[in-house]
Amino acid sequence: MKELIDAGNLPKHIAVIMDGNGRWAQNQGAARVFGHRNAIKAVREVTEGCAELGVSYLTLYAFSTENWARPEYEVRALMELLVQSIRNELPTMMKNNVRLDTIGDTLSLPRSCQNQLAEAIEATKENTGLNLILALGYSGKWDIIQAVKKVAAEVKNGTLNPDEINEDTLAANLATKERPEVDLMLRTGGDHRISNFLLWQLAYAELYFYEDLFWPDFRREHLYQAILAYQKTERRFGKTGEQIKANSAK
């Protein structure tokens, strides 16, 4: 399937909602945490797959602001797993020239997680391949609210004229300000929603939902499947198909 992909028409930024860990575990008669532990291979598969293809940005919805409401034992296990995974996967990231970064309210994470993230970000900062972004303590509404607060502060201190506020103003204050908007979003688990993820950045993204696939079972072939579907789509951004074809012919 990989050989069918047009390397000249890759999505620049792919975002993933990694859904179904708990249900995958429950289907096997195990605790939800078992599903989270078995999801690490899927993360490695999508990361290495994107790196090999030449995708520039990959954002993974690792922990939302709403996830804090889950049972305490599950949240604690997720935090411990995050620290362990980052430590274990650092050699693989270095091997694949992956640069790690985060978006979200990471100060809300336990100190051990913050420290491990900071070490990995520092270790990979000179890598020039795939930009792997973990959304942690993140939600789309949180992102927009914190951006609006920054813009409001600029207006209040007189450095920004309200009449000059436009889409670029807000985008420049989002957590993703230095990254392109999402071209392709993937979601496993069968649900057809974006669950408060990158609300602004998904404005013109193509959405690909896996009906019968939970995240622990995700492999590179599933990534290729979504990219091939993306490459068959005419992205019009509000224009007509004739306008797109005319511009392409120039």
FIGU-925332 format. One line per 3 residues: number of its first residue (from 1); their letters; for each residue x, y, z of C-alpha. Coordinates in nm, 2 decimals, decimal comma. Example, Ala and Ser with C-alpha at 12.3 -4.5 7.8 and 13.67 -1.06 7.14 Angstrom:
<nodes>
1 = as = 1,23:-0,45:0,78; 1,37:-0,11:0,71
</nodes>
This chain:
<nodes>
1 = mke = 0,00:0,00:0,00; 0,29:0,24:0,08; 0,41:0,23:-0,29
4 = lid = 0,08:0,38:-0,40; 0,13:0,70:-0,20; 0,22:1,01:-0,40
7 = agn = 0,52:1,15:-0,22; 0,45:1,49:-0,38; 0,11:1,52:-0,23
10 = lpk = 0,15:1,44:0,14; -0,04:1,61:0,41; 0,20:1,85:0,58
13 = hia = 0,03:1,81:0,92; -0,15:1,50:1,05; -0,34:1,50:1,38
16 = vim = -0,46:1,19:1,56; -0,73:1,12:1,82; -0,60:0,80:1,97
19 = dgn = -0,93:0,65:2,08; -1,04:0,31:2,20; -0,77:0,20:2,45
22 = grw = -1,02:0,13:2,73; -1,27:-0,05:2,51; -0,99:-0,26:2,35
25 = aqn = -0,89:-0,38:2,70; -1,24:-0,44:2,82; -1,31:-0,66:2,51
28 = qga = -1,02:-0,87:2,64; -1,15:-0,88:2,99; -0,88:-0,65:3,12
31 = arv = -0,87:-0,32:3,30; -0,87:0,00:3,09; -0,50:0,07:3,19
34 = fgh = -0,40:-0,25:3,00; -0,52:-0,08:2,68; -0,32:0,23:2,75
37 = rna = 0,00:0,02:2,80; -0,07:-0,17:2,47; -0,11:0,16:2,28
40 = ika = 0,26:0,24:2,28; 0,33:0,03:1,97; 0,06:0,22:1,78
43 = vre = 0,23:0,55:1,87; 0,56:0,41:1,75; 0,40:0,29:1,43
46 = vte = 0,23:0,62:1,33; 0,54:0,82:1,43; 0,79:0,61:1,23
49 = gca = 0,54:0,58:0,94; 0,51:0,96:0,92; 0,89:1,01:0,96
52 = elg = 0,96:0,76:0,68; 0,71:0,92:0,44; 0,83:1,27:0,50
55 = vsy = 0,53:1,42:0,68; 0,64:1,74:0,86; 0,41:1,75:1,16
58 = ltl = 0,23:1,49:1,36; 0,01:1,60:1,66; -0,12:1,33:1,90
61 = yaf = -0,41:1,39:2,14; -0,24:1,23:2,43; -0,43:1,38:2,73
64 = ste = -0,72:1,63:2,72; -0,83:1,87:2,99; -1,14:1,66:3,02
67 = nwa = -0,93:1,35:3,09; -0,86:1,48:3,44; -1,22:1,38:3,53
70 = rpe = -1,14:1,01:3,48; -1,09:0,78:3,78; -0,78:0,88:3,98
73 = yev = -0,61:0,54:3,94; -0,64:0,57:3,56; -0,50:0,92:3,55
76 = ral = -0,21:0,82:3,78; -0,14:0,52:3,56; -0,15:0,74:3,24
79 = mel = 0,10:0,98:3,39; 0,34:0,70:3,50; 0,31:0,55:3,15
82 = lvq = 0,38:0,88:2,99; 0,71:0,92:3,18; 0,81:0,57:3,11
85 = sir = 0,72:0,59:2,74; 0,91:0,91:2,67; 1,22:0,77:2,84
88 = nel = 1,20:0,44:2,65; 1,12:0,60:2,31; 1,39:0,87:2,32
91 = ptm = 1,65:0,65:2,14; 1,39:0,57:1,87; 1,31:0,94:1,83
94 = mkn = 1,68:1,02:1,79; 1,73:0,74:1,54; 1,44:0,86:1,33
97 = nvr = 1,55:1,23:1,35; 1,22:1,32:1,53; 1,19:1,65:1,71
100 = ldt = 0,95:1,64:2,02; 0,74:1,92:2,14; 0,42:1,97:2,34
103 = igd = 0,11:2,19:2,34; -0,14:2,24:2,62; -0,13:2,32:2,99
106 = tls = 0,17:2,11:3,07; 0,22:2,29:3,41; -0,09:2,09:3,52
109 = lpr = 0,10:1,77:3,48; 0,29:1,60:3,76; 0,65:1,73:3,81
112 = scq = 0,80:1,40:3,70; 0,61:1,43:3,37; 0,72:1,79:3,32
115 = nql = 1,09:1,70:3,39; 1,09:1,40:3,15; 0,92:1,60:2,87
118 = aea = 1,17:1,89:2,92; 1,46:1,64:2,89; 1,33:1,48:2,58
121 = iea = 1,25:1,81:2,42; 1,60:1,94:2,49; 1,76:1,62:2,36
124 = tke = 1,57:1,63:2,03; 1,57:2,00:1,96; 1,84:1,98:1,69
127 = ntg = 1,66:1,70:1,50; 1,54:1,81:1,16; 1,28:1,54:1,06
130 = lnl = 0,93:1,49:1,18; 0,79:1,73:1,44; 0,61:1,51:1,69
133 = ila = 0,37:1,72:1,91; 0,20:1,57:2,21; -0,12:1,75:2,31
136 = lgy = -0,12:1,72:2,69; -0,36:1,90:2,92; -0,50:2,03:2,60
139 = sgk = -0,84:2,12:2,46; -0,94:2,33:2,16; -1,16:2,56:2,38
142 = wdi = -0,87:2,61:2,62; -0,64:2,70:2,33; -0,88:2,96:2,19
145 = iqa = -0,95:3,11:2,53; -0,59:3,15:2,62; -0,53:3,31:2,28
148 = vkk = -0,81:3,55:2,33; -0,67:3,65:2,67; -0,33:3,73:2,51
151 = vaa = -0,50:3,94:2,24; -0,71:4,12:2,50; -0,40:4,20:2,71
154 = evk = -0,23:4,35:2,40; -0,54:4,57:2,34; -0,55:4,67:2,71
157 = ngt = -0,18:4,78:2,72; -0,22:4,97:2,39; 0,00:4,76:2,17
160 = lnp = -0,28:4,63:1,95; -0,56:4,82:1,78; -0,89:4,62:1,80
163 = dei = -0,97:4,72:1,44; -0,65:4,53:1,33; -0,75:4,20:1,49
166 = ned = -0,80:3,93:1,22; -0,75:3,55:1,18; -0,38:3,59:1,18
169 = tla = -0,38:3,77:1,51; -0,56:3,49:1,69; -0,36:3,22:1,51
172 = anl = -0,04:3,38:1,62; -0,15:3,34:1,98; -0,26:2,98:1,97
175 = atk = -0,05:2,70:2,12; 0,02:2,58:1,76; 0,13:2,93:1,64
178 = erp = 0,45:2,81:1,47; 0,29:2,51:1,30; 0,07:2,49:0,99
181 = evd = -0,30:2,41:1,02; -0,40:2,04:1,01; -0,44:1,88:0,67
184 = lml = -0,56:1,54:0,78; -0,71:1,42:1,11; -0,74:1,05:1,20
187 = rtg = -0,96:0,90:1,47; -0,98:0,54:1,57; -1,25:0,39:1,79
190 = gdh = -1,55:0,44:1,57; -1,68:0,77:1,69; -1,74:1,06:1,44
193 = ris = -1,65:1,37:1,64; -1,34:1,58:1,71; -1,38:1,59:2,09
196 = nfl = -1,26:1,94:2,15; -0,93:1,88:1,96; -0,76:2,16:1,76
199 = lwq = -1,09:2,33:1,69; -0,94:2,63:1,51; -0,67:2,43:1,33
202 = lay = -0,91:2,17:1,19; -1,11:2,43:1,00; -1,03:2,28:0,66
205 = ael = -0,88:1,94:0,76; -0,99:1,62:0,59; -1,13:1,39:0,86
208 = yfy = -1,08:1,01:0,85; -1,26:0,78:1,09; -1,18:0,42:1,14
211 = edl = -1,50:0,23:1,21; -1,38:-0,09:1,36; -1,03:-0,01:1,48
214 = fwp = -0,92:0,07:1,83; -0,60:0,25:1,88; -0,39:-0,04:2,02
217 = dfr = -0,44:-0,22:1,69; -0,33:0,08:1,47; -0,04:0,00:1,24
220 = reh = 0,14:0,18:0,95; -0,10:0,02:0,69; -0,38:0,22:0,86
223 = lyq = -0,18:0,54:0,82; -0,12:0,46:0,45; -0,49:0,39:0,40
226 = ail = -0,59:0,73:0,53; -0,32:0,92:0,33; -0,44:0,74:0,01
229 = ayq = -0,79:0,86:0,08; -0,67:1,21:0,15; -0,48:1,21:-0,19
232 = kte = -0,81:1,13:-0,37; -0,98:1,43:-0,22; -1,01:1,76:-0,40
235 = rrf = -0,93:2,03:-0,13; -1,12:2,34:-0,24; -1,10:2,57:0,07
238 = gkt = -1,43:2,73:-0,02; -1,36:2,77:-0,39; -1,51:2,57:-0,68
241 = geq = -1,34:2,27:-0,83; -1,30:2,47:-1,16; -1,11:2,74:-0,97
244 = ika = -0,88:2,49:-0,81; -0,81:2,32:-1,15; -0,74:2,66:-1,31
247 = nsa = -0,50:2,76:-1,04; -0,32:2,43:-1,06; -0,28:2,47:-1,44
250 = k = -0,09:2,80:-1,40
</nodes>
